[in-house]
Amino acid sequence: MLQTAFVVPDLDVGLDHWIRVMGAGPFVVMRDFVGTDLTYRGQPSTTAVDYAFGQCGEVQVQLIAQPGPGLSIYRDMYGPGEGGFHHMCALVPLDDWDSQVAAFVDAGYTLAASLMTSAPAVYFDCRADLGCFVELYGRTERSTGFFAHLRALHEAWDGVTDPVRERAVSPVSRPDRQLVP
């Protein structure tokens, strides 16, 4: 597990807390993100969310806000104005992808959501046993590079300068295209 993810009621308030109190950052932020081939509980979805990715010591932190309506794995746990720990994420080598996904299915976990960014991502509802969701994210050169980039930003960061680095939502993060991190 390389990442812990938290739903926050408001991304900017959440960012301020994690930067000021927890010492996390800097954060790379993507707002109004949908992803390619997003599904929720087996059905196509267009629910947009705001994501922020940063590092807090040895752990990558993802903050997620869903400012608009729509069904999602985030709303499965938290209503509007609520937040807390949501999921943990593991990078899975693509040559082991099918067996890792099958291990969760065989254990009885429901595939709650899936999408494609620079790699496939699936979310299993493990709340009955773990109290959270588990994300499996494809380990590719690009995804490991993004995780390494976040760590390098954190290690070189002075804790003050540019704590939030907005990444404009580009056409590649729309539902009909792939995200390029």
OpenMM code with the backbone's topology and positions (N, CA, C; nanometers):
from openmm import Vec3, app, unit

residues = "MET LEU GLN THR ALA PHE VAL VAL PRO ASP LEU ASP VAL GLY LEU ASP HIS TRP ILE ARG VAL MET GLY ALA GLY PRO PHE VAL VAL MET ARG ASP PHE VAL GLY THR ASP LEU THR TYR ARG GLY GLN PRO SER THR THR ALA VAL ASP TYR ALA PHE GLY GLN CYS GLY GLU VAL GLN VAL GLN LEU ILE ALA GLN PRO GLY PRO GLY LEU SER ILE TYR ARG ASP MET TYR GLY PRO GLY GLU GLY GLY PHE HIS HIS MET CYS ALA LEU VAL PRO LEU ASP ASP TRP ASP SER GLN VAL ALA ALA PHE VAL ASP ALA GLY TYR THR LEU ALA ALA SER LEU MET THR SER ALA PRO ALA VAL TYR PHE ASP CYS ARG ALA ASP LEU GLY CYS PHE VAL GLU LEU TYR GLY ARG THR GLU ARG SER THR GLY PHE PHE ALA HIS LEU ARG ALA LEU HIS GLU ALA TRP ASP GLY VAL THR ASP PRO VAL ARG GLU ARG ALA VAL SER PRO VAL SER ARG PRO ASP ARG GLN LEU VAL PRO".split()
positions = [
    Vec3(0.0839, -0.1170, 0.0000),
    Vec3(0.0000, 0.0000, 0.0000),
    Vec3(0.0885, 0.1235, 0.0000),
    Vec3(0.0649, 0.2101, -0.0968),
    Vec3(0.1485, 0.3285, -0.1113),
    Vec3(0.0755, 0.4588, -0.0846),
    Vec3(-0.0562, 0.4529, -0.0747),
    Vec3(-0.1323, 0.5764, -0.0658),
    Vec3(-0.2499, 0.5583, 0.0282),
    Vec3(-0.2778, 0.6650, 0.1031),
    Vec3(-0.4010, 0.6722, 0.1804),
    Vec3(-0.4824, 0.7864, 0.1219),
    Vec3(-0.6138, 0.7681, 0.1166),
    Vec3(-0.7001, 0.8663, 0.0523),
    Vec3(-0.8121, 0.9083, 0.1466),
    Vec3(-0.8398, 1.0375, 0.1461),
    Vec3(-0.9388, 1.0962, 0.2351),
    Vec3(-1.0377, 1.1789, 0.1549),
    Vec3(-1.1649, 1.1626, 0.1850),
    Vec3(-1.2672, 1.2503, 0.1299),
    Vec3(-1.2719, 1.3725, 0.2200),
    Vec3(-1.2749, 1.4895, 0.1581),
    Vec3(-1.2869, 1.6149, 0.2317),
    Vec3(-1.4089, 1.6894, 0.1796),
    Vec3(-1.4819, 1.7595, 0.2670),
    Vec3(-1.6008, 1.8314, 0.2210),
    Vec3(-1.5685, 1.9429, 0.1223),
    Vec3(-1.4529, 2.0057, 0.1404),
    Vec3(-1.4087, 2.1159, 0.0554),
    Vec3(-1.2599, 2.0972, 0.0300),
    Vec3(-1.2203, 2.0887, -0.0956),
    Vec3(-1.0808, 2.0583, -0.1267),
    Vec3(-0.9861, 2.1646, -0.0724),
    Vec3(-1.0198, 2.2910, -0.0867),
    Vec3(-0.9290, 2.3967, -0.0415),
    Vec3(-0.9104, 2.3960, 0.1095),
    Vec3(-1.0173, 2.3723, 0.1840),
    Vec3(-1.0073, 2.3626, 0.3300),
    Vec3(-0.9250, 2.2401, 0.3681),
    Vec3(-0.9487, 2.1283, 0.2997),
    Vec3(-0.8714, 2.0077, 0.3251),
    Vec3(-0.7233, 2.0265, 0.2958),
    Vec3(-0.6940, 2.0916, 0.1850),
    Vec3(-0.5544, 2.1196, 0.1511),
    Vec3(-0.4882, 2.2043, 0.2586),
    Vec3(-0.5567, 2.3093, 0.3022),
    Vec3(-0.5014, 2.3965, 0.4057),
    Vec3(-0.4676, 2.3164, 0.5305),
    Vec3(-0.5576, 2.2298, 0.5731),
    Vec3(-0.5330, 2.1482, 0.6928),
    Vec3(-0.4121, 2.0566, 0.6745),
    Vec3(-0.4092, 1.9830, 0.5648),
    Vec3(-0.3011, 1.8874, 0.5441),
    Vec3(-0.1657, 1.9566, 0.5274),
    Vec3(-0.1648, 2.0744, 0.4688),
    Vec3(-0.0393, 2.1481, 0.4528),
    Vec3(0.0040, 2.2083, 0.5865),
    Vec3(-0.0859, 2.2818, 0.6505),
    Vec3(-0.0537, 2.3586, 0.7716),
    Vec3(-0.0334, 2.2689, 0.8932),
    Vec3(-0.1225, 2.1726, 0.9143),
    Vec3(-0.1185, 2.0917, 1.0356),
    Vec3(-0.0348, 1.9653, 1.0180),
    Vec3(-0.0495, 1.8980, 0.9058),
    Vec3(0.0156, 1.7689, 0.8866),
    Vec3(0.1534, 1.7789, 0.8206),
    Vec3(0.1848, 1.8933, 0.7604),
    Vec3(0.3139, 1.9091, 0.6936),
    Vec3(0.3212, 1.8389, 0.5593),
    Vec3(0.2065, 1.8061, 0.5029),
    Vec3(0.2030, 1.7387, 0.3731),
    Vec3(0.2167, 1.8402, 0.2617),
    Vec3(0.2643, 1.7931, 0.1484),
    Vec3(0.2701, 1.8785, 0.0315),
    Vec3(0.4047, 1.8721, -0.0354),
    Vec3(0.4197, 1.9492, -0.1385),
    Vec3(0.3141, 2.0250, -0.2034),
    Vec3(0.2161, 1.9302, -0.2731),
    Vec3(0.0971, 1.9820, -0.3000),
    Vec3(-0.0074, 1.9019, -0.3622),
    Vec3(-0.0246, 1.9386, -0.5090),
    Vec3(-0.0415, 1.8367, -0.5918),
    Vec3(-0.0788, 1.8524, -0.7315),
    Vec3(-0.2300, 1.8326, -0.7369),
    Vec3(-0.3008, 1.9337, -0.7885),
    Vec3(-0.4465, 1.9349, -0.7834),
    Vec3(-0.5052, 1.9257, -0.9236),
    Vec3(-0.6060, 1.8409, -0.9366),
    Vec3(-0.6836, 1.8288, -1.0599),
    Vec3(-0.8309, 1.8426, -1.0224),
    Vec3(-0.8948, 1.9433, -1.0753),
    Vec3(-1.0353, 1.9679, -1.0437),
    Vec3(-1.1239, 1.9235, -1.1599),
    Vec3(-1.2457, 1.8868, -1.1259),
    Vec3(-1.3456, 1.8483, -1.2257),
    Vec3(-1.2970, 1.7289, -1.3084),
    Vec3(-1.2436, 1.6298, -1.2403),
    Vec3(-1.1867, 1.5128, -1.3062),
    Vec3(-1.2902, 1.4017, -1.3165),
    Vec3(-1.2955, 1.3381, -1.4331),
    Vec3(-1.3841, 1.2244, -1.4542),
    Vec3(-1.3050, 1.0985, -1.4889),
    Vec3(-1.2092, 1.1076, -1.5758),
    Vec3(-1.1359, 0.9886, -1.6182),
    Vec3(-1.2018, 0.9234, -1.7381),
    Vec3(-1.1368, 0.8245, -1.7903),
    Vec3(-1.1857, 0.7526, -1.9071),
    Vec3(-1.2573, 0.6262, -1.8607),
    Vec3(-1.3696, 0.5971, -1.9240),
    Vec3(-1.4431, 0.4732, -1.8966),
    Vec3(-1.4769, 0.4569, -1.7480),
    Vec3(-1.5130, 0.5665, -1.6822),
    Vec3(-1.5508, 0.5612, -1.5419),
    Vec3(-1.6783, 0.4798, -1.5255),
    Vec3(-1.6749, 0.3862, -1.4306),
    Vec3(-1.7946, 0.3108, -1.3956),
    Vec3(-1.8176, 0.3220, -1.2458),
    Vec3(-1.9437, 0.3134, -1.2087),
    Vec3(-1.9828, 0.3067, -1.0686),
    Vec3(-2.0812, 0.1911, -1.0553),
    Vec3(-2.0435, 0.0906, -0.9780),
    Vec3(-2.1280, -0.0267, -0.9544),
    Vec3(-2.1767, -0.0882, -1.0858),
    Vec3(-2.0839, -0.0952, -1.1836),
    Vec3(-2.1119, -0.1614, -1.3107),
    Vec3(-2.1781, -0.0767, -1.4171),
    Vec3(-2.2104, 0.0478, -1.3856),
    Vec3(-2.2768, 0.1359, -1.4816),
    Vec3(-2.1850, 0.2521, -1.5185),
    Vec3(-2.1915, 0.3006, -1.6421),
    Vec3(-2.1117, 0.4175, -1.6797),
    Vec3(-2.1463, 0.5369, -1.5913),
    Vec3(-2.0455, 0.6184, -1.5621),
    Vec3(-2.0644, 0.7345, -1.4756),
    Vec3(-1.9920, 0.8553, -1.5336),
    Vec3(-2.0444, 0.9717, -1.5041),
    Vec3(-1.9782, 1.0976, -1.5417),
    Vec3(-1.9641, 1.1882, -1.4200),
    Vec3(-1.9678, 1.1314, -1.2997),
    Vec3(-1.9553, 1.2100, -1.1773),
    Vec3(-1.8134, 1.2646, -1.1659),
    Vec3(-1.8020, 1.3960, -1.1641),
    Vec3(-1.6713, 1.4622, -1.1552),
    Vec3(-1.6319, 1.4826, -1.0092),
    Vec3(-1.5027, 1.4745, -0.9836),
    Vec3(-1.4476, 1.4988, -0.8501),
    Vec3(-1.3235, 1.5853, -0.8626),
    Vec3(-1.2809, 1.6385, -0.7494),
    Vec3(-1.1552, 1.7125, -0.7413),
    Vec3(-1.0555, 1.6252, -0.6666),
    Vec3(-0.9347, 1.6123, -0.7210),
    Vec3(-0.8297, 1.5310, -0.6603),
    Vec3(-0.7108, 1.6188, -0.6262),
    Vec3(-0.6451, 1.5855, -0.5156),
    Vec3(-0.5171, 1.6465, -0.4796),
    Vec3(-0.4244, 1.5346, -0.4349),
    Vec3(-0.3032, 1.5353, -0.4870),
    Vec3(-0.2048, 1.4329, -0.4543),
    Vec3(-0.0828, 1.4994, -0.3931),
    Vec3(-0.0400, 1.4494, -0.2789),
    Vec3(0.0790, 1.5027, -0.2131),
    Vec3(0.1459, 1.3936, -0.1322),
    Vec3(0.2517, 1.4319, -0.0664),
    Vec3(0.3285, 1.3385, 0.0144),
    Vec3(0.3309, 1.3909, 0.1570),
    Vec3(0.3212, 1.3000, 0.2530),
    Vec3(0.3319, 1.3341, 0.3950),
    Vec3(0.4300, 1.2348, 0.4548),
    Vec3(0.5565, 1.2738, 0.4598),
    Vec3(0.6598, 1.1801, 0.5044),
    Vec3(0.6720, 1.0665, 0.4056),
    Vec3(0.6566, 0.9451, 0.4538),
    Vec3(0.6718, 0.8264, 0.3695),
    Vec3(0.5453, 0.7889, 0.2934),
    Vec3(0.4342, 0.8531, 0.3235),
    Vec3(0.3061, 0.8124, 0.2687),
    Vec3(0.2521, 0.9150, 0.1701),
    Vec3(0.2043, 0.8662, 0.0556),
    Vec3(0.1352, 0.9542, -0.0364),
    Vec3(-0.0070, 0.9732, 0.0137),
    Vec3(-0.0551, 1.0968, 0.0048),
    Vec3(-0.1898, 1.1305, 0.0495),
    Vec3(-0.2684, 1.1812, -0.0700),
    Vec3(-0.3894, 1.1288, -0.0852),
    Vec3(-0.4817, 1.1783, -0.1858),
    Vec3(-0.6009, 1.2379, -0.1124),
    Vec3(-0.6382, 1.3592, -0.1519),
    Vec3(-0.7584, 1.4226, -0.1011),
    Vec3(-0.8597, 1.4265, -0.2142),
    Vec3(-0.9855, 1.3974, -0.1806),
    Vec3(-1.0913, 1.3897, -0.2811),
    Vec3(-1.2099, 1.4713, -0.2329),
    Vec3(-1.2602, 1.5570, -0.3186),
    Vec3(-1.3833, 1.6300, -0.2899),
    Vec3(-1.4783, 1.6079, -0.4061),
    Vec3(-1.6042, 1.5916, -0.3738),
    Vec3(-1.7077, 1.5797, -0.4772),
    Vec3(-1.8043, 1.6954, -0.4570),
    Vec3(-1.7759, 1.8085, -0.5213),
    Vec3(-1.8599, 1.9260, -0.4993),
    Vec3(-1.9991, 1.9167, -0.5618),
    Vec3(-2.0151, 1.8353, -0.6630),
    Vec3(-2.1437, 1.8262, -0.7318),
    Vec3(-2.2185, 1.6991, -0.6979),
    Vec3(-2.3351, 1.6835, -0.7599),
    Vec3(-2.4159, 1.5639, -0.7358),
    Vec3(-2.3613, 1.4448, -0.8136),
    Vec3(-2.4177, 1.3306, -0.7870),
    Vec3(-2.3833, 1.2105, -0.8627),
    Vec3(-2.3487, 1.0961, -0.7709),
    Vec3(-2.3741, 0.9771, -0.8200),
    Vec3(-2.3387, 0.8572, -0.7459),
    Vec3(-2.1886, 0.8329, -0.7576),
    Vec3(-2.1278, 0.7897, -0.6481),
    Vec3(-1.9845, 0.7600, -0.6507),
    Vec3(-1.9478, 0.6771, -0.5286),
    Vec3(-1.8311, 0.6179, -0.5329),
    Vec3(-1.7811, 0.5450, -0.4172),
    Vec3(-1.7540, 0.6398, -0.3008),
    Vec3(-1.7328, 0.7663, -0.3294),
    Vec3(-1.7094, 0.8635, -0.2231),
    Vec3(-1.8396, 0.8933, -0.1498),
    Vec3(-1.9495, 0.9055, -0.2246),
    Vec3(-2.0811, 0.9278, -0.1635),
    Vec3(-2.1325, 0.8004, -0.0951),
    Vec3(-2.0786, 0.6848, -0.1322),
    Vec3(-2.1156, 0.5622, -0.0622),
    Vec3(-2.0791, 0.5702, 0.0861),
    Vec3(-1.9731, 0.6442, 0.1171),
    Vec3(-1.9267, 0.6550, 0.2561),
    Vec3(-1.9619, 0.7880, 0.3205),
    Vec3(-1.9606, 0.8949, 0.2431),
    Vec3(-1.9755, 1.0286, 0.3010),
    Vec3(-2.0743, 1.1119, 0.2211),
    Vec3(-2.1692, 1.1715, 0.2904),
    Vec3(-2.2637, 1.2615, 0.2272),
    Vec3(-2.2010, 1.3989, 0.2060),
    Vec3(-2.2709, 1.4883, 0.1363),
    Vec3(-2.2208, 1.6248, 0.1185),
    Vec3(-2.1882, 1.6875, 0.2548),
    Vec3(-2.0737, 1.7527, 0.2631),
    Vec3(-2.0315, 1.8167, 0.3870),
    Vec3(-1.9616, 1.7243, 0.4849),
    Vec3(-1.9480, 1.5955, 0.4508),
    Vec3(-1.8819, 1.4990, 0.5386),
    Vec3(-1.7492, 1.4553, 0.4768),
    Vec3(-1.6644, 1.3957, 0.5589),
    Vec3(-1.5383, 1.3452, 0.5075),
    Vec3(-1.4696, 1.2552, 0.6074),
    Vec3(-1.3626, 1.1927, 0.5615),
    Vec3(-1.2818, 1.1046, 0.6447),
    Vec3(-1.2026, 1.0095, 0.5577),
    Vec3(-1.1385, 0.9131, 0.6231),
    Vec3(-1.0584, 0.8151, 0.5505),
    Vec3(-1.1482, 0.7365, 0.4557),
    Vec3(-1.1015, 0.7156, 0.3321),
    Vec3(-1.1828, 0.6470, 0.2326),
    Vec3(-1.1203, 0.5188, 0.1792),
    Vec3(-0.9948, 0.5275, 0.1309),
    Vec3(-0.9349, 0.4071, 0.0737),
    Vec3(-0.7834, 0.4087, 0.0839),
    Vec3(-0.7283, 0.2918, 0.0625),
    Vec3(-0.5845, 0.2775, 0.0463),
    Vec3(-0.5595, 0.2240, -0.0935),
    Vec3(-0.4418, 0.2553, -0.1460),
    Vec3(-0.4114, 0.2221, -0.2851),
    Vec3(-0.2822, 0.1422, -0.2935),
    Vec3(-0.2849, 0.0417, -0.3786),
    Vec3(-0.1659, -0.0373, -0.4084),
    Vec3(-0.1385, -0.0303, -0.5578),
    Vec3(-0.0120, -0.0181, -0.5942),
    Vec3(0.0278, -0.0281, -0.7351),
    Vec3(0.0469, -0.1756, -0.7678),
    Vec3(-0.0167, -0.2186, -0.8750),
    Vec3(-0.0134, -0.3596, -0.9135),
    Vec3(0.0508, -0.3714, -1.0515),
    Vec3(0.1567, -0.4514, -1.0647),
    Vec3(0.2166, -0.4714, -1.1963),
    Vec3(0.1121, -0.5234, -1.2955),
    Vec3(0.1143, -0.4697, -1.4152),
    Vec3(0.0131, -0.5086, -1.5144),
    Vec3(0.0190, -0.6569, -1.5490),
    Vec3(0.1380, -0.7179, -1.5410),
    Vec3(0.1453, -0.8609, -1.5719),
    Vec3(0.0859, -0.9463, -1.4594),
    Vec3(0.0537, -0.8850, -1.3453),
    Vec3(-0.0108, -0.9546, -1.2349),
    Vec3(-0.1524, -0.9006, -1.2104),
    Vec3(-0.1977, -0.8115, -1.2989),
    Vec3(-0.3248, -0.7417, -1.2812),
    Vec3(-0.4434, -0.8377, -1.2655),
    Vec3(-0.4590, -0.9263, -1.3612),
    Vec3(-0.5744, -1.0154, -1.3604),
    Vec3(-0.5801, -1.1006, -1.2341),
    Vec3(-0.4663, -1.1523, -1.1898),
    Vec3(-0.4667, -1.2379, -1.0704),
    Vec3(-0.4949, -1.1570, -0.9440),
    Vec3(-0.4474, -1.0335, -0.9379),
    Vec3(-0.4753, -0.9497, -0.8200),
    Vec3(-0.6226, -0.9106, -0.8138),
    Vec3(-0.6798, -0.8729, -0.9281),
    Vec3(-0.8227, -0.8412, -0.9327),
    Vec3(-0.9035, -0.9653, -0.8958),
    Vec3(-0.8660, -1.0798, -0.9503),
    Vec3(-0.9371, -1.2047, -0.9208),
    Vec3(-0.9287, -1.2399, -0.7727),
    Vec3(-0.8172, -1.2099, -0.7082),
    Vec3(-0.8035, -1.2390, -0.5652),
    Vec3(-0.9079, -1.1634, -0.4833),
    Vec3(-0.9343, -1.0379, -0.5190),
    Vec3(-1.0360, -0.9604, -0.4483),
    Vec3(-1.1767, -1.0113, -0.4806),
    Vec3(-1.2006, -1.0419, -0.6069),
    Vec3(-1.3317, -1.0957, -0.6466),
    Vec3(-1.3552, -1.2291, -0.5770),
    Vec3(-1.2542, -1.3169, -0.5788),
    Vec3(-1.2668, -1.4484, -0.5158),
    Vec3(-1.2878, -1.4382, -0.3649),
    Vec3(-1.2381, -1.3310, -0.3039),
    Vec3(-1.2564, -1.3101, -0.1601),
    Vec3(-1.3948, -1.2542, -0.1289),
    Vec3(-1.4735, -1.2266, -0.2349),
    Vec3(-1.6103, -1.1807, -0.2156),
    Vec3(-1.6292, -1.0305, -0.2150),
    Vec3(-1.5265, -0.9555, -0.2520),
    Vec3(-1.5388, -0.8103, -0.2539),
    Vec3(-1.6034, -0.7626, -0.3836),
    Vec3(-1.6879, -0.6627, -0.3725),
    Vec3(-1.7589, -0.6071, -0.4859),
    Vec3(-1.6726, -0.5042, -0.5569),
    Vec3(-1.6644, -0.5168, -0.6883),
    Vec3(-1.5981, -0.4152, -0.7692),
    Vec3(-1.6924, -0.2956, -0.7733),
    Vec3(-1.6544, -0.1881, -0.7054),
    Vec3(-1.7430, -0.0735, -0.6882),
    Vec3(-1.7241, 0.0334, -0.7947),
    Vec3(-1.6042, 0.0461, -0.8472),
    Vec3(-1.5779, 0.1484, -0.9487),
    Vec3(-1.4536, 0.1102, -1.0272),
    Vec3(-1.4456, 0.1648, -1.1480),
    Vec3(-1.3260, 0.1463, -1.2301),
    Vec3(-1.3110, 0.2662, -1.3215),
    Vec3(-1.1893, 0.2895, -1.3646),
    Vec3(-1.1615, 0.3947, -1.4613),
    Vec3(-1.0247, 0.3717, -1.5210),
    Vec3(-0.9974, 0.4480, -1.6232),
    Vec3(-0.8667, 0.4446, -1.6861),
    Vec3(-0.8084, 0.5851, -1.6784),
    Vec3(-0.6859, 0.5940, -1.6322),
    Vec3(-0.6101, 0.7188, -1.6417),
    Vec3(-0.4909, 0.6842, -1.7285),
    Vec3(-0.3715, 0.6957, -1.6744),
    Vec3(-0.2560, 0.6466, -1.7493),
    Vec3(-0.2406, 0.4967, -1.7304),
    Vec3(-0.3229, 0.4398, -1.6428),
    Vec3(-0.3234, 0.2965, -1.6141),
    Vec3(-0.4630, 0.2614, -1.5633),
    Vec3(-0.4974, 0.1325, -1.5634),
    Vec3(-0.6286, 0.0960, -1.5103),
    Vec3(-0.6328, 0.1138, -1.3586),
    Vec3(-0.7526, 0.1467, -1.3094),
    Vec3(-0.7750, 0.1567, -1.1651),
    Vec3(-0.9086, 0.0921, -1.1337),
    Vec3(-0.9115, 0.0130, -1.0272),
    Vec3(-1.0352, -0.0471, -0.9797),
    Vec3(-1.0431, -0.0254, -0.8291),
    Vec3(-1.1670, -0.0113, -0.7823),
    Vec3(-1.1922, 0.0094, -0.6403),
    Vec3(-1.2834, -0.1021, -0.5914),
    Vec3(-1.2398, -0.1712, -0.4877),
    Vec3(-1.3188, -0.2771, -0.4271),
    Vec3(-1.3759, -0.2274, -0.2949),
    Vec3(-1.5022, -0.2620, -0.2711),
    Vec3(-1.5689, -0.2256, -0.1478),
    Vec3(-1.5311, -0.3284, -0.0418),
    Vec3(-1.4390, -0.2923, 0.0432),
    Vec3(-1.3889, -0.3807, 0.1493),
    Vec3(-1.4323, -0.3316, 0.2870),
    Vec3(-1.5352, -0.2472, 0.2902),
    Vec3(-1.5763, -0.1862, 0.4165),
    Vec3(-1.6176, -0.2879, 0.5216),
    Vec3(-1.6782, -0.3977, 0.4831),
    Vec3(-1.7232, -0.4956, 0.5823),
    Vec3(-1.6061, -0.5534, 0.6621),
    Vec3(-1.4908, -0.5693, 0.5984),
    Vec3(-1.3743, -0.6278, 0.6655),
    Vec3(-1.2698, -0.5244, 0.7073),
    Vec3(-1.2518, -0.4197, 0.6259),
    Vec3(-1.1444, -0.3233, 0.6506),
    Vec3(-1.1935, -0.1846, 0.6897),
    Vec3(-1.3209, -0.1583, 0.6689),
    Vec3(-1.3744, -0.0263, 0.6987),
    Vec3(-1.3466, 0.0765, 0.5911),
    Vec3(-1.2998, 0.0304, 0.4753),
    Vec3(-1.2655, 0.1230, 0.3670),
    Vec3(-1.2700, 0.0501, 0.2331),
    Vec3(-1.2479, 0.1268, 0.1288),
    Vec3(-1.2308, 0.0710, -0.0053),
    Vec3(-1.0824, 0.0431, -0.0261),
    Vec3(-1.0512, -0.0421, -0.1231),
    Vec3(-0.9135, -0.0670, -0.1651),
    Vec3(-0.9060, -0.0391, -0.3146),
    Vec3(-0.8092, 0.0429, -0.3524),
    Vec3(-0.7848, 0.0744, -0.4931),
    Vec3(-0.6642, -0.0049, -0.5411),
    Vec3(-0.6807, -0.0721, -0.6539),
    Vec3(-0.5683, -0.1322, -0.7242),
    Vec3(-0.5432, -0.0443, -0.8450),
    Vec3(-0.4211, 0.0023, -0.8585),
    Vec3(-0.3851, 0.0941, -0.9666),
    Vec3(-0.2694, 0.0317, -1.0435),
    Vec3(-0.2790, 0.0292, -1.1750),
    Vec3(-0.1770, -0.0349, -1.2581),
    Vec3(-0.0401, 0.0278, -1.2422),
    Vec3(0.0578, -0.0576, -1.2144),
    Vec3(0.1967, -0.0105, -1.2031),
    Vec3(0.2571, -0.0055, -1.3430),
    Vec3(0.2778, 0.1156, -1.3898),
    Vec3(0.3414, 0.1383, -1.5188),
    Vec3(0.4573, 0.2339, -1.4967),
    Vec3(0.5353, 0.2554, -1.5987),
    Vec3(0.6431, 0.3530, -1.5881),
    Vec3(0.5868, 0.4912, -1.5539),
    Vec3(0.4750, 0.5234, -1.6145),
    Vec3(0.4130, 0.6544, -1.5907),
    Vec3(0.3570, 0.6662, -1.4485),
    Vec3(0.2864, 0.5636, -1.3997),
    Vec3(0.2285, 0.5736, -1.2648),
    Vec3(0.3372, 0.5728, -1.1572),
    Vec3(0.4377, 0.4886, -1.1712),
    Vec3(0.5464, 0.4901, -1.0724),
    Vec3(0.6236, 0.6209, -1.0818),
    Vec3(0.6340, 0.6749, -1.2024),
    Vec3(0.7002, 0.8047, -1.2189),
    Vec3(0.6245, 0.9166, -1.1485),
    Vec3(0.4906, 0.9124, -1.1546),
    Vec3(0.4100, 1.0143, -1.0868),
    Vec3(0.4262, 1.0045, -0.9360),
    Vec3(0.4225, 0.8816, -0.8823),
    Vec3(0.4421, 0.8635, -0.7385),
    Vec3(0.5815, 0.9127, -0.6979),
    Vec3(0.6825, 0.8803, -0.7770),
    Vec3(0.8192, 0.9247, -0.7472),
    Vec3(0.8292, 1.0774, -0.7569),
    Vec3(0.7602, 1.1355, -0.8525),
    Vec3(0.7594, 1.2810, -0.8678),
    Vec3(0.7017, 1.3482, -0.7427),
    Vec3(0.5923, 1.2950, -0.6902),
    Vec3(0.5322, 1.3517, -0.5689),
    Vec3(0.6279, 1.3435, -0.4508),
    Vec3(0.6960, 1.2310, -0.4379),
    Vec3(0.7935, 1.2155, -0.3295),
    Vec3(0.9090, 1.3151, -0.3456),
    Vec3(0.9595, 1.3288, -0.4666),
    Vec3(1.0702, 1.4225, -0.4908),
    Vec3(1.0281, 1.5669, -0.4635),
    Vec3(0.9051, 1.6025, -0.5034),
    Vec3(0.8548, 1.7367, -0.4728),
    Vec3(0.8544, 1.7600, -0.3222),
    Vec3(0.8067, 1.6623, -0.2468),
    Vec3(0.7977, 1.6746, -0.1013),
    Vec3(0.9363, 1.6873, -0.0389),
    Vec3(1.0281, 1.6040, -0.0831),
    Vec3(1.1634, 1.6044, -0.0249),
    Vec3(1.2375, 1.7339, -0.0525),
    Vec3(1.2090, 1.7978, -0.1660),
    Vec3(1.2774, 1.9228, -0.2021),
    Vec3(1.2022, 2.0478, -0.1562),
    Vec3(1.0833, 2.0292, -0.1031),
    Vec3(0.9946, 2.1402, -0.0704),
    Vec3(1.0347, 2.2081, 0.0601),
    Vec3(1.0263, 2.3398, 0.0636),
    Vec3(1.0594, 2.4152, 0.1846),
    Vec3(0.9427, 2.4269, 0.2819),
    Vec3(0.8301, 2.3681, 0.2490),
    Vec3(0.7137, 2.3715, 0.3360),
    Vec3(0.6299, 2.4969, 0.3232),
    Vec3(0.6702, 2.5886, 0.2338),
    Vec3(0.6012, 2.7164, 0.2206),
    Vec3(0.5695, 2.7505, 0.0751),
    Vec3(0.6669, 2.7397, -0.0097),
    Vec3(0.6556, 2.7854, -0.1477),
    Vec3(0.5635, 2.6962, -0.2304),
    Vec3(0.4680, 2.7577, -0.2980),
    Vec3(0.3766, 2.6871, -0.3886),
    Vec3(0.3226, 2.5565, -0.3301),
    Vec3(0.2489, 2.5636, -0.2192),
    Vec3(0.1997, 2.4403, -0.1580),
    Vec3(0.0921, 2.3697, -0.2398),
    Vec3(0.0240, 2.4446, -0.3285),
    Vec3(-0.0800, 2.3869, -0.4132),
    Vec3(-0.0453, 2.4185, -0.5571),
    Vec3(-0.0324, 2.3165, -0.6363),
    Vec3(0.0060, 2.3311, -0.7768),
    Vec3(-0.1078, 2.2799, -0.8629),
    Vec3(-0.1872, 2.3738, -0.9086),
    Vec3(-0.3060, 2.3401, -0.9878),
    Vec3(-0.2638, 2.2847, -1.1234),
    Vec3(-0.3272, 2.1804, -1.1617),
    Vec3(-0.3100, 2.1239, -1.2950),
    Vec3(-0.4426, 2.1420, -1.3660),
    Vec3(-0.4427, 2.2222, -1.4690),
    Vec3(-0.5670, 2.2500, -1.5412),
    Vec3(-0.6274, 2.1214, -1.5941),
    Vec3(-0.7585, 2.1134, -1.5877),
    Vec3(-0.8261, 1.9988, -1.6478),
    Vec3(-0.8142, 2.0154, -1.7974),
    Vec3(-0.7441, 1.9238, -1.8564),
    Vec3(-0.7224, 1.9301, -2.0005),
    Vec3(-0.8180, 1.8349, -2.0702),
    Vec3(-0.8253, 1.8447, -2.2006),
    Vec3(-0.9129, 1.7523, -2.2735),
    Vec3(-0.8800, 1.6066, -2.2468),
    Vec3(-0.7563, 1.5777, -2.2058),
    Vec3(-0.7207, 1.4377, -2.1836),
    Vec3(-0.7790, 1.3824, -2.0549),
    Vec3(-0.8354, 1.4662, -1.9678),
    Vec3(-0.8979, 1.4127, -1.8478),
    Vec3(-1.0499, 1.4101, -1.8600),
    Vec3(-1.0994, 1.4275, -1.9772),
    Vec3(-1.2429, 1.4150, -2.0032),
    Vec3(-1.2757, 1.2671, -2.0219),
    Vec3(-1.4012, 1.2286, -2.0088),
    Vec3(-1.4369, 1.0866, -2.0140),
    Vec3(-1.3979, 1.0149, -2.1422),
    Vec3(-1.3827, 1.0859, -2.2521),
    Vec3(-1.3544, 1.0175, -2.3779),
    Vec3(-1.2053, 1.0128, -2.4111),
    Vec3(-1.1213, 1.0525, -2.3146),
    Vec3(-0.9770, 1.0536, -2.3398),
    Vec3(-0.9013, 1.0051, -2.2182),
    Vec3(-0.7707, 0.9801, -2.2333),
    Vec3(-0.6876, 0.9317, -2.1238),
    Vec3(-0.6167, 1.0464, -2.0534),
    Vec3(-0.6025, 1.0341, -1.9212),
    Vec3(-0.5262, 1.1304, -1.8428),
    Vec3(-0.3786, 1.1112, -1.8704),
    Vec3(-0.3085, 1.2181, -1.8886),
    Vec3(-0.1647, 1.2138, -1.9040),
    Vec3(-0.1039, 1.2817, -1.7815),
    Vec3(-0.0553, 1.2046, -1.6808),
    Vec3(-0.0005, 1.2679, -1.5614),
    Vec3(0.1293, 1.3417, -1.5882),
] * unit.nanometer
topology = app.Topology()
chain = topology.addChain("A")
for resn in residues:
    res = topology.addResidue(resn, chain)
    for name in ("N", "CA", "C"):
        topology.addAtom(name, app.Element.getBySymbol(name[0]), res)
